[in-house]
């Protein structure tokens, strides 16, 4: 069975523009037939996989690499590392904002520097 782009938009939430972007980036083959694009079940699975990978933060270049080379495990491990780093950064920001919320002011290290400098000059 063949599925038109309109059906894909309505049932899968993958828009015509997304499909065009996938074609432009070379993630899926371009529509060379000159008529309305249709996808079979395998094409639907591929579109869904692309959408899922993009939603997990993979770039279309990474998705293309995954689909062509099958290195999902390797790239997933790298992506997990990136997300762990982002989580650490966000936690640091949350900690700082909690201090601001409690004290009502931004923390300042200037007092520590002045105290340290003052002790050395005495």
DSSP file (Angstrom, degrees, kcal/mol; ACC not computed):
  #  RESIDUE AA STRUCTURE BP1 BP2  ACC     N-H-->O    O-->H-N    N-H-->O    O-->H-N    TCO  KAPPA ALPHA  PHI   PSI    X-CA   Y-CA   Z-CA
    1    1 A X              0   0    0      0, 0.0     2,-0.4     0, 0.0    40,-0.3   0.000 360.0 360.0 360.0 144.4    0.0    0.0    0.0
    2    2 A X        -     0   0    0     38,-0.1     2,-0.5    39,-0.1    38,-0.2  -0.851 360.0-153.3-109.1 142.6    1.2    3.5   -0.8
    3    3 A X  E     -A   39   0A   0     36,-2.9    36,-2.6    -2,-0.4     2,-0.1  -0.965  10.0-140.2-120.4 128.8    0.7    6.5    1.5
    4    4 A X  E  >  -A   38   0A   0     -2,-0.5     4,-2.0    34,-0.2     3,-0.3  -0.410  28.2-108.7 -81.9 161.7    0.5   10.1    0.3
    5    5 A X  H  > S+     0   0    0     32,-1.0     4,-2.9     1,-0.2     5,-0.2   0.858 118.3  59.4 -60.0 -37.2    2.1   13.0    2.1
    6    6 A X  H  > S+     0   0    0      1,-0.2     4,-2.2     2,-0.2    -1,-0.2   0.914 106.5  47.4 -58.8 -43.1   -1.3   14.3    3.1
    7    7 A X  H  > S+     0   0    0     -3,-0.3     4,-2.7     2,-0.2     5,-0.4   0.904 111.5  51.1 -64.3 -40.9   -2.0   11.0    4.9
    8    8 A X  H  X>S+     0   0    0     -4,-2.0     4,-2.4     1,-0.2     6,-1.1   0.907 110.2  49.5 -63.5 -42.9    1.4   11.2    6.6
    9    9 A X  H  X5S+     0   0    0     -4,-2.9     4,-0.8     4,-0.2    -1,-0.2   0.929 116.3  41.9 -60.8 -45.4    0.8   14.7    7.8
   10   10 A X  H  <5S+     0   0    0     -4,-2.2    -2,-0.2    -5,-0.2    -1,-0.2   0.851 127.3  28.4 -72.5 -35.9   -2.6   13.8    9.2
   11   11 A X  H  <5S+     0   0    0     -4,-2.7    -3,-0.2    -5,-0.2    -2,-0.2   0.693 131.7  28.2-103.3 -21.7   -1.7   10.5   10.8
   12   12 A X  H  <5S-     0   0    0     -4,-2.4    -3,-0.2    -5,-0.4    -2,-0.1   0.555  92.0-126.1-117.3 -12.7    2.0   10.8   11.7
   13   13 A X     << +     0   0    0     -5,-0.8     2,-0.7    -4,-0.8    -4,-0.2   0.703  64.5 135.5  72.7  18.6    2.5   14.5   12.3
   14   14 A X        -     0   0    0     -6,-1.1    -1,-0.2    -9,-0.1    -2,-0.2  -0.897  46.6-144.0-101.9 115.2    5.3   14.6    9.8
   15   15 A X     >  -     0   0    0     -2,-0.7     4,-2.2    -3,-0.1     5,-0.2  -0.267  21.1-113.6 -82.5 163.7    4.8   17.7    7.6
   16   16 A X  H  > S+     0   0    0      1,-0.2     4,-2.4     2,-0.2     5,-0.2   0.883 119.1  54.0 -57.3 -41.2    5.5   18.2    3.9
   17   17 A X  H  > S+     0   0    0      2,-0.2     4,-2.3     1,-0.2    -1,-0.2   0.868 105.8  52.2 -65.5 -36.2    8.2   20.7    4.9
   18   18 A X  H  > S+     0   0    0      2,-0.2     4,-2.5     1,-0.2    -1,-0.2   0.931 109.8  49.0 -63.5 -44.5    9.9   18.2    7.2
   19   19 A X  H  X S+     0   0    0     -4,-2.2     4,-2.3     1,-0.2    -2,-0.2   0.910 110.9  50.3 -61.9 -42.6    9.9   15.7    4.3
   20   20 A X  H  X S+     0   0    0     -4,-2.4     4,-3.0     1,-0.2    -1,-0.2   0.902 110.0  50.5 -61.6 -40.8   11.4   18.3    2.0
   21   21 A X  H  X S+     0   0    0     -4,-2.3     4,-2.2     2,-0.2     6,-0.2   0.909 109.1  51.2 -64.5 -41.4   14.1   19.1    4.5
   22   22 A X  H  <>S+     0   0    0     -4,-2.5     5,-2.4     2,-0.2     6,-1.1   0.903 112.7  46.9 -60.8 -41.0   14.9   15.4    4.8
   23   23 A X  H ><5S+     0   0    0     -4,-2.3     3,-1.3     3,-0.2    -2,-0.2   0.938 110.6  51.5 -64.7 -46.9   15.2   15.2    1.1
   24   24 A X  H 3<5S+     0   0    0     -4,-3.0    -2,-0.2     1,-0.3    -1,-0.2   0.866 111.5  47.1 -59.5 -38.1   17.4   18.4    0.9
   25   25 A X  T 3<5S-     0   0    0     -4,-2.2    -1,-0.3    -5,-0.2    -2,-0.2   0.522 115.0-116.8 -82.4  -5.9   19.8   17.0    3.5
   26   26 A X  T < 5S+     0   0    0     -3,-1.3    -3,-0.2    -4,-0.4    -2,-0.1   0.672  79.1 125.9  80.2  16.6   20.0   13.7    1.7
   27   27 A X  S   <S+     0   0    0     -5,-2.4     2,-0.3    -6,-0.2    -4,-0.2   0.865  82.1  19.4 -75.0 -36.7   18.4   11.7    4.6
   28   28 A X  S    S-     0   0    0     -6,-1.1    -2,-0.2    -9,-0.2    -1,-0.1  -0.908 100.3 -92.0-125.1 159.2   15.8   10.3    2.2
   29   29 A X        -     0   0    0     -2,-0.3     2,-0.1     1,-0.1    -5,-0.1  -0.348  45.9-106.8 -69.3 150.3   15.9   10.1   -1.6
   30   30 A X        -     0   0    0     -7,-0.2     2,-1.1     1,-0.1    -1,-0.1  -0.382  31.3-104.5 -75.4 155.7   14.4   13.0   -3.5
   31   31 A X        +     0   0    0      1,-0.2     3,-0.3    -2,-0.1    -1,-0.1  -0.717  46.5 167.4 -80.5 102.1   11.2   12.6   -5.4
   32   32 A X        +     0   0    0     -2,-1.1    -1,-0.2     1,-0.2    -2,-0.0   0.513  57.8  80.8 -94.1  -7.5   12.4   12.4   -8.9
   33   33 A X  S    S-     0   0    0      2,-0.1    -1,-0.2    -3,-0.1     3,-0.1   0.691  89.9-133.9 -78.3 -17.8    9.1   11.2  -10.4
   34   34 A X  S    S+     0   0    0     -3,-0.3     2,-0.2     1,-0.3    -1,-0.1   0.527  72.7  92.5  78.8   5.0    7.6   14.7  -10.6
   35   35 A X  S    S-     0   0    0      1,-0.1    -1,-0.3     3,-0.0    -2,-0.1  -0.652  93.4 -52.5-119.4-179.2    4.2   13.6   -9.1
   36   36 A X        -     0   0    0     -2,-0.2    -1,-0.1     1,-0.1     2,-0.1  -0.278  65.5-112.9 -55.8 133.5    2.9   13.6   -5.6
   37   37 A X        -     0   0    0     -3,-0.1   -32,-1.0    -6,-0.1     2,-0.3  -0.440  35.8-171.7 -70.6 138.9    5.2   11.7   -3.3
   38   38 A X  E     -A    4   0A   0    -34,-0.2     2,-0.4    -2,-0.1   -34,-0.2  -0.970   6.5-155.8-130.9 148.9    4.0    8.4   -1.9
   39   39 A X  E     -A    3   0A   0    -36,-2.6   -36,-2.9    -2,-0.3     2,-0.1  -0.955   5.7-146.0-124.7 142.4    5.6    6.1    0.7
   40   40 A X     >  -     0   0    0     -2,-0.4     4,-2.3   -38,-0.2     5,-0.2  -0.311  47.0 -83.5 -89.9-175.1    5.3    2.4    1.3
   41   41 A X  H  > S+     0   0    0    -40,-0.3     4,-2.4     1,-0.2     5,-0.2   0.882 131.8  51.6 -59.9 -40.1    5.4    0.9    4.8
   42   42 A X  H  > S+     0   0    0      1,-0.2     4,-2.2     2,-0.2    -1,-0.2   0.903 109.6  50.3 -63.9 -40.2    9.2    0.8    4.8
   43   43 A X  H  > S+     0   0    0      2,-0.2     4,-2.5     1,-0.2    -2,-0.2   0.877 109.0  51.8 -63.6 -38.4    9.2    4.5    3.9
   44   44 A X  H  X S+     0   0    0     -4,-2.3     4,-2.6     2,-0.2    -2,-0.2   0.915 109.4  49.8 -63.6 -42.7    6.8    5.2    6.7
   45   45 A X  H  X S+     0   0    0     -4,-2.4     4,-2.8     1,-0.2    -2,-0.2   0.909 111.0  49.7 -61.6 -41.4    9.1    3.4    9.2
   46   46 A X  H  X S+     0   0    0     -4,-2.2     4,-2.5     2,-0.2    -2,-0.2   0.926 110.9  48.8 -64.9 -44.1   12.1    5.4    7.9
   47   47 A X  H  X S+     0   0    0     -4,-2.5     4,-2.5     1,-0.2    -2,-0.2   0.915 112.8  48.6 -60.1 -42.7   10.2    8.7    8.3
   48   48 A X  H  X S+     0   0    0     -4,-2.6     4,-2.6     2,-0.2    -2,-0.2   0.919 110.5  50.4 -64.6 -43.3    9.1    7.8   11.8
   49   49 A X  H  X S+     0   0    0     -4,-2.8     4,-2.7     2,-0.2    -2,-0.2   0.915 111.1  49.4 -60.2 -42.7   12.7    6.7   12.7
   50   50 A X  H  X S+     0   0    0     -4,-2.5     4,-2.6     1,-0.2     5,-0.2   0.933 111.0  49.2 -61.5 -46.0   14.0   10.1   11.4
   51   51 A X  H  X S+     0   0    0     -4,-2.5     4,-2.2     1,-0.2    -2,-0.2   0.910 112.5  48.0 -61.2 -42.1   11.4   12.0   13.3
   52   52 A X  H  X S+     0   0    0     -4,-2.6     4,-1.2     2,-0.2    -2,-0.2   0.922 111.9  48.8 -65.1 -44.4   12.2   10.1   16.5
   53   53 A X  H  <>S+     0   0    0     -4,-2.7     5,-2.2     1,-0.2     3,-0.3   0.907 111.9  48.8 -63.2 -41.9   16.0   10.6   16.1
   54   54 A X  H ><5S+     0   0    0     -4,-2.6     3,-1.7     1,-0.2    -1,-0.2   0.903 108.5  54.0 -64.0 -40.4   15.5   14.3   15.5
   55   55 A X  H 3<5S+     0   0    0     -4,-2.2    -1,-0.2     1,-0.3    -2,-0.2   0.756 103.5  57.6 -66.9 -22.2   13.3   14.6   18.6
   56   56 A X  T 3<5S-     0   0    0     -4,-1.2    -1,-0.3    -3,-0.3    -2,-0.2   0.454 128.9 -97.3 -84.9  -1.0   16.1   13.0   20.6
   57   57 A X  T < 5S+     0   0    0     -3,-1.7     2,-0.3     1,-0.3    -3,-0.2   0.496  75.5 142.5 102.4   4.2   18.4   15.8   19.5
   58   58 A X      < -     0   0    0     -5,-2.2    -1,-0.3     1,-0.1     2,-0.1  -0.583  48.2-126.4 -77.3 139.9   20.2   14.2   16.6
   59   59 A X     >  -     0   0    0     -2,-0.3     4,-2.6     1,-0.1     5,-0.2  -0.365  25.7-108.6 -74.9 164.1   21.0   16.5   13.7
   60   60 A X  H  > S+     0   0    0      1,-0.2     4,-2.5     2,-0.2     5,-0.2   0.838 122.1  56.1 -65.7 -30.6   19.9   15.5   10.2
   61   61 A X  H  > S+     0   0    0      2,-0.2     4,-1.9     1,-0.2    -1,-0.2   0.911 109.4  46.0 -64.4 -41.1   23.6   14.8    9.4
   62   62 A X  H  > S+     0   0    0      2,-0.2     4,-2.7     1,-0.2    -2,-0.2   0.898 111.6  51.9 -66.8 -40.0   23.8   12.5   12.3
   63   63 A X  H  X S+     0   0    0     -4,-2.6     4,-2.9     2,-0.2     5,-0.2   0.925 108.4  51.1 -61.3 -44.1   20.5   10.8   11.3
   64   64 A X  H  X S+     0   0    0     -4,-2.5     4,-2.2     1,-0.2     5,-0.2   0.912 111.2  48.7 -59.2 -42.9   21.9   10.3    7.8
   65   65 A X  H  X S+     0   0    0     -4,-1.9     4,-2.9     2,-0.2     5,-0.5   0.913 111.5  49.1 -63.2 -44.1   25.0    8.7    9.3
   66   66 A X  H  X S+     0   0    0     -4,-2.7     4,-2.1     1,-0.2     6,-0.3   0.930 113.5  46.1 -61.5 -46.3   22.9    6.4   11.5
   67   67 A X  H  < S+     0   0    0     -4,-2.9    -1,-0.2     1,-0.2    -2,-0.2   0.857 120.4  38.3 -68.3 -34.7   20.7    5.3    8.7
   68   68 A X  H  < S+     0   0    0     -4,-2.2    -2,-0.2    -5,-0.2    -1,-0.2   0.848 130.1  26.9 -85.7 -34.1   23.6    4.7    6.3
   69   69 A X  H  < S-     0   0    0     -4,-2.9    -3,-0.2    -5,-0.2    -2,-0.2   0.585  91.5-133.4-107.1 -12.9   26.2    3.2    8.7
   70   70 A X     <  +     0   0    0     -4,-2.1     3,-0.3    -5,-0.5     2,-0.2   0.810  57.1 139.8  67.1  30.0   24.0    1.7   11.4
   71   71 A X     >  +     0   0    0     -6,-0.4     4,-2.3     1,-0.2     5,-0.3  -0.244  12.9 134.9-101.1  46.2   26.0    3.2   14.2
   72   72 A X  H  >  +     0   0    0     -6,-0.3     4,-2.5    -2,-0.2     5,-0.2   0.886  69.7  53.7 -60.6 -41.7   23.0    4.1   16.4
   73   73 A X  H  > S+     0   0    0     -3,-0.3     4,-2.2     2,-0.2    -1,-0.2   0.933 110.6  45.8 -60.8 -46.5   24.7    2.7   19.6
   74   74 A X  H  > S+     0   0    0      1,-0.2     4,-1.9     2,-0.2    -2,-0.2   0.939 116.8  42.8 -63.2 -48.9   27.8    4.7   19.2
   75   75 A X  H  X S+     0   0    0     -4,-2.3     4,-2.5     1,-0.2    -1,-0.2   0.832 111.6  55.9 -69.3 -30.7   26.1    8.0   18.4
   76   76 A X  H  X S+     0   0    0     -4,-2.5     4,-2.6    -5,-0.3    -1,-0.2   0.903 106.1  51.2 -66.1 -39.9   23.5    7.3   21.1
   77   77 A X  H  X S+     0   0    0     -4,-2.2     4,-1.9     2,-0.2    -2,-0.2   0.917 111.6  47.2 -62.3 -43.0   26.4    7.0   23.7
   78   78 A X  H  X S+     0   0    0     -4,-1.9     4,-2.1     2,-0.2    -2,-0.2   0.918 111.7  50.5 -64.0 -42.9   27.9   10.3   22.5
   79   79 A X  H  X S+     0   0    0     -4,-2.5     4,-2.6     1,-0.2    -2,-0.2   0.888 107.6  53.9 -63.4 -38.9   24.4   12.0   22.6
   80   80 A X  H  X S+     0   0    0     -4,-2.6     4,-2.6     1,-0.2    -1,-0.2   0.904 107.6  51.0 -60.7 -41.0   23.9   10.7   26.2
   81   81 A X  H  X S+     0   0    0     -4,-1.9     4,-2.1     2,-0.2    -2,-0.2   0.914 110.2  49.0 -61.5 -43.3   27.2   12.2   27.2
   82   82 A X  H  X S+     0   0    0     -4,-2.1     4,-2.3     1,-0.2    -2,-0.2   0.913 112.5  48.0 -61.9 -43.4   26.2   15.6   25.7
   83   83 A X  H  X S+     0   0    0     -4,-2.6     4,-2.6     2,-0.2    -2,-0.2   0.882 108.5  54.2 -67.4 -37.6   22.9   15.4   27.5
   84   84 A X  H  X S+     0   0    0     -4,-2.6     4,-2.3     2,-0.2    -1,-0.2   0.918 109.5  48.5 -59.8 -42.9   24.6   14.5   30.8
   85   85 A X  H  X S+     0   0    0     -4,-2.1     4,-2.4     2,-0.2    -2,-0.2   0.915 111.2  49.7 -63.3 -43.7   26.8   17.6   30.4
   86   86 A X  H  X S+     0   0    0     -4,-2.3     4,-2.7     1,-0.2    -1,-0.2   0.897 109.6  52.2 -62.2 -39.4   23.7   19.8   29.6
   87   87 A X  H  X S+     0   0    0     -4,-2.6     4,-2.6     2,-0.2    -2,-0.2   0.911 109.3  49.5 -62.8 -42.4   22.0   18.4   32.7
   88   88 A X  H  X S+     0   0    0     -4,-2.3     4,-2.2     2,-0.2    -2,-0.2   0.925 111.8  48.7 -61.7 -44.5   25.0   19.3   34.9
   89   89 A X  H  X S+     0   0    0     -4,-2.4     4,-2.0     1,-0.2    -2,-0.2   0.920 112.5  48.0 -61.8 -44.1   25.0   22.8   33.4
   90   90 A X  H  X S+     0   0    0     -4,-2.7     4,-2.6     1,-0.2    -1,-0.2   0.888 109.5  53.0 -64.4 -38.4   21.3   23.2   34.1
   91   91 A X  H  X S+     0   0    0     -4,-2.6     4,-2.6     2,-0.2    -1,-0.2   0.895 107.7  51.5 -64.3 -38.8   21.7   21.8   37.6
   92   92 A X  H  X S+     0   0    0     -4,-2.2     4,-2.2     2,-0.2    -1,-0.2   0.913 111.1  47.7 -62.1 -42.6   24.4   24.5   38.3
   93   93 A X  H  X S+     0   0    0     -4,-2.0     4,-2.6     2,-0.2    -2,-0.2   0.905 111.3  50.6 -65.3 -40.8   22.1   27.2   37.0
   94   94 A X  H  X S+     0   0    0     -4,-2.6     4,-2.3     2,-0.2    -2,-0.2   0.919 109.6  50.8 -62.0 -43.2   19.2   25.8   39.2
   95   95 A X  H  X S+     0   0    0     -4,-2.6     4,-1.8     2,-0.2    -2,-0.2   0.922 111.7  47.3 -60.1 -44.7   21.5   25.8   42.2
   96   96 A X  H  X S+     0   0    0     -4,-2.2     4,-2.2     1,-0.2    -2,-0.2   0.911 111.4  50.5 -64.4 -42.7   22.5   29.4   41.6
   97   97 A X  H  X S+     0   0    0     -4,-2.6     4,-2.7     1,-0.2    -1,-0.2   0.855 106.7  55.2 -65.2 -33.7   18.9   30.5   41.0
   98   98 A X  H  X S+     0   0    0     -4,-2.3     4,-2.3     2,-0.2    -1,-0.2   0.897 107.7  49.5 -64.0 -39.0   17.9   28.8   44.3
   99   99 A X  H  X S+     0   0    0     -4,-1.8     4,-2.9     2,-0.2     5,-0.4   0.924 111.9  48.5 -63.3 -43.9   20.6   30.9   46.1
  100  100 A X  H  X S+     0   0    0     -4,-2.2     4,-2.7     1,-0.2    -2,-0.2   0.905 111.3  50.3 -62.7 -41.6   19.2   34.1   44.4
  101  101 A X  H  < S+     0   0    0     -4,-2.7    -1,-0.2     2,-0.2    -2,-0.2   0.905 115.4  42.4 -64.6 -40.7   15.7   33.1   45.4
  102  102 A X  H  < S+     0   0    0     -4,-2.3    -2,-0.2    -5,-0.2    -1,-0.2   0.924 126.8  30.0 -71.9 -45.1   16.6   32.6   49.0
  103  103 A X  H  < S-     0   0    0     -4,-2.9    -2,-0.2     2,-0.2    -3,-0.2   0.728  94.6-133.1 -90.2 -22.9   18.9   35.6   49.4
  104  104 A X  S  < S+     0   0    0     -4,-2.7     2,-0.3    -5,-0.4    -4,-0.1   0.594  76.9  75.9  79.2   9.6   17.2   38.0   47.0
  105  105 A X  S    S-     0   0    0     -6,-0.3     2,-0.2    -5,-0.2    -2,-0.2  -0.978  86.8 -95.8-148.0 161.9   20.6   38.9   45.4
  106  106 A X        -     0   0    0     -2,-0.3     2,-0.1    -3,-0.1    -9,-0.1  -0.556  45.6-110.2 -75.2 138.9   23.2   37.5   43.1
  107  107 A X        -     0   0    0     -2,-0.2     2,-0.4   -11,-0.1    -1,-0.1  -0.398  35.5-159.2 -64.7 147.8   26.2   35.8   44.8
  108  108 A X        -     0   0    0      1,-0.1     3,-0.3    -2,-0.1     4,-0.3  -0.994  24.0-167.8-135.7 129.7   29.4   37.8   44.5
  109  109 A X  S  > S+     0   0    0     -2,-0.4     4,-2.0     1,-0.2     3,-0.3   0.493  73.3  92.7 -90.6  -3.5   32.9   36.5   44.8
  110  110 A X  H  > S+     0   0    0      1,-0.2     4,-2.9     2,-0.2     5,-0.2   0.875  81.5  55.1 -58.6 -39.6   34.3   40.1   45.0
  111  111 A X  H  > S+     0   0    0     -3,-0.3     4,-2.8     1,-0.2    -1,-0.2   0.904 107.8  49.3 -61.4 -40.7   34.1   40.1   48.8
  112  112 A X  H  > S+     0   0    0     -4,-0.3     4,-2.5    -3,-0.3    -1,-0.2   0.896 112.0  48.6 -63.8 -40.3   36.2   36.9   48.9
  113  113 A X  H  X S+     0   0    0     -4,-2.0     4,-2.9     2,-0.2     5,-0.2   0.923 112.9  47.2 -66.4 -44.0   38.8   38.5   46.5
  114  114 A X  H  X S+     0   0    0     -4,-2.9     4,-3.1     2,-0.2    -2,-0.2   0.933 113.1  49.0 -63.2 -45.6   38.9   41.7   48.5
  115  115 A X  H  X S+     0   0    0     -4,-2.8     4,-2.0    -5,-0.2    -2,-0.2   0.927 114.3  45.5 -59.0 -45.4   39.3   39.8   51.8
  116  116 A X  H  X S+     0   0    0     -4,-2.5     4,-1.6     2,-0.2    -2,-0.2   0.907 115.5  46.3 -65.5 -42.8   42.1   37.6   50.2
  117  117 A X  H  X S+     0   0    0     -4,-2.9     4,-1.7     1,-0.2    -2,-0.2   0.901 111.4  52.5 -66.8 -40.7   43.8   40.7   48.8
  118  118 A X  H  X S+     0   0    0     -4,-3.1     4,-0.8     1,-0.2    -2,-0.2   0.878 107.8  51.4 -62.5 -39.4   43.5   42.6   52.0
  119  119 A X  H  < S+     0   0    0     -4,-2.0     3,-0.4     1,-0.2    -1,-0.2   0.870 110.1  49.2 -66.6 -37.2   45.1   39.8   54.0
  120  120 A X  H  < S+     0   0    0     -4,-1.6    -1,-0.2     1,-0.2    -2,-0.2   0.817 109.5  51.3 -73.1 -30.6   48.1   39.6   51.7
  121  121 A X  H  <        0   0    0     -4,-1.7    -1,-0.2     1,-0.2    -2,-0.2   0.620 360.0 360.0 -84.1 -11.4   48.7   43.4   51.8
  122  122 A X     <        0   0    0     -4,-0.8    -1,-0.2    -3,-0.4    -2,-0.1   0.488 360.0 360.0 -78.4 360.0   48.7   43.6   55.6
